[in-house]
Amino acid sequence: MKKLLVLLYLILASWSVRAQQDSVRVSLLTCAPGTEIYELFGHTAIRYENPAEGKDLVFNYGIFSFNTPNFVLRFVKGETDYRLGVVPYSYFEGEYAVRGSSVYQQTLNLTDEEKQKIWDLLEENYRPGNRIYRYNYFYDNCTTRARDKIEDCIDGKVVYPQAEEGVTFRDIVHRCTKGNEWDELGIDLCLGSEADVPIDGRKQMFAPFNMLEAARGAVIMQGDSVRPLVLSESKVVDVEPEEAEPGFPLSPLSCVCILLVVTCIIVWLQLKWKKVIWAWDLLLFGAQGLAGCIIAFLFFFSIHPTVGSNWLIVLFNPIPLIYLPVMIYKAIKGRKDLYHLINMAYLTFFIMIMPFIQQEFNVTVLPLALCLLVCSTGHVFLYYRQNSK
């Protein structure tokens, strides 16, 4: 009888342990975009639930602080450090509900051993000496980190479905910035030709919703065994997106077209009055030079991916800003300025080769180049008109 009771106790204990193990869930969380520029692409995190131990935690690799010393400079240089943060799920859920971002949960089809592995891995990753990492927007971000940690705990190989072919980093960025034309313009001006090279499915997973789609069709292969990566999917935060505050009413293209019309009017007035309106040179070429300083800094000093191959450095560079005092002085004195003759030929050449450069330029680039070309052409015509008598 005593042996029977012991055996019954062992069976019940085994069932209890098994039930506790089965109650553990590991999920991939994908958050809908917000309204800020750094929220436009969405977000990814890992949820770990262990009701028997009272654990319901979210591991978030997307934590950063604007208060970090020299944050803007470090971000531009590509030296931004992100860290792993851990919060109770209720806090995470509340934050995204208030923000107006829905959250999708994909419960992973992991074995008990794999669940324990990912817990140990995440716990180790959260140690003070391990939680900080060097963020890289395309190759090492909150989404790729979550994917890699999940793969590291799996006994077998995760095989993802065939990804869309011919997709580039810029294509995915444009999908995420759709409807936010000014943000898209800023990003487009920074990205170079490397952003227009087709990428494979794994690289496409840098974007949270690309990762969600990939996980949805992925399988785990272990020997002859094949099981789906995702056991179930649900929408754990279902809210209406927060309405973005009204931005600038005109699109970048509209503004640049207006700028081109104004430049043409200024040039016409200069020819009519036979006098250079040098304040317009100060505004136009000064803005070109300032934009060129940013692009040149990214081109030569930033370690961000793709910015070092930006052909826009041909159009936007610091030379006009450096030369600007001489340009204004000669304009005021009515002296010949070879800069405008050279610039006219230079810009004409750039516009002609644009279709052949393996880089997708923002729609505003051509009218911007035409503004500069019209302005320099006006200077050349004005000088020869004044000295043709």
C-alpha positions, 0 to 999 in steps of 0.5 A: 500500500505504501509503495502504491501511494509513493507511485501515485505521488510520483505520477501526480508530481510528474503531471504537475511539473508537466502542466507547469511546463506546458503553461509556459508560453514564449511569444513574438510581439509585433507592434503597429507604427506610431506617429513619431519618426522613430515609431513609423516602422513598428516594433518587436519584442519577446513575451515570456509567460510562466503563470506557475512562477507569476512571470509575465514579462516583455523583453524589449531590445529597443530601449534608448534615451534622448538624454544620452550625452551627444545623442544626436551626434552619436546617432548621425555617426551610427554609434548609438547604443540601445539596450535590452529592457524588461517590463511586466507585460501589463505595462507594455500593453498599457503603453501601446494601448495609450499610444494607439498602436495595436500589438500582435502576438505570435505564440511560438511552437517551442518544446519545454527544453527550448522554452527553458533555453530562451529564458536562460538566454534572455536572463543572461542577456539582461545582465548589466554587462550584456544588455547594451549593444551597438544598434544598427538600423538595417542589420542589428535592431530590436527585430533582428535581435528578437529573431536571433534569440529565438533561433538560438534556443531552437533545436533545429533549423528555422526555415522561412517562406520564400520572400518577395524578390527584387525588394530593397531596403529603400522599398521597405522604408518607403512602405513604412513612411507612406503618408509621411512625405517629409520624413521620407524625404529626410531619409531618402536624402541620407540613403545611398545606392546600397539601399537600392540593391535587392536584398534576400528574405533574411535582410528584409526581416529588419522591419517588424511586419516583414518579420511577422509575415516571415514567422507566420509561414516559417517551420522548424526542421529537425531531422525528419521532423517538421513543425510550424514556428508559430503555434497561434496568433492573436491581436492582444492590443486592438486599438484605433491608431492615434491621429497624427497632428496636422503637419505642414500642409504642402508636400515636399514636391509642391514646395520645391516646385514653388521654389523653382517658380520663384527662382525663375521669377528672380532670374527674370527680374535680375535680367530685367533690372540688370542687377543680381539679387544676391540675397537669393544666392545667399538663401539658395546656395547657402541651403545647398551647402548646409545640406551638403555638410550633412550629407558629406558628414554621413558619407565620410564619417558615419558608419550607418549602412548605405550612407557611404554610397550616396551619389547626392554628394555630387549635388549637395556638398560643402563647396557652395557654403565655403565659396559663398562669401566670394560669390556674394562679394562678386555679385554685389560688385558686379564682377564675373564669377566663373563659379556659375559657369562651371556650376551650370555645366556641372549641374547639366551633367548631373541631371543628364547622368541621373537616369543612369546612376544606380540609385533611386532619387527622391522626386524632389531632387530633379527640381532642386537641381533645376533651381540651382541650374536656373540660378547659375544660368541667370548669373551667366546670362546677366554678366554677358548681357551687361558686357556685350555692349 
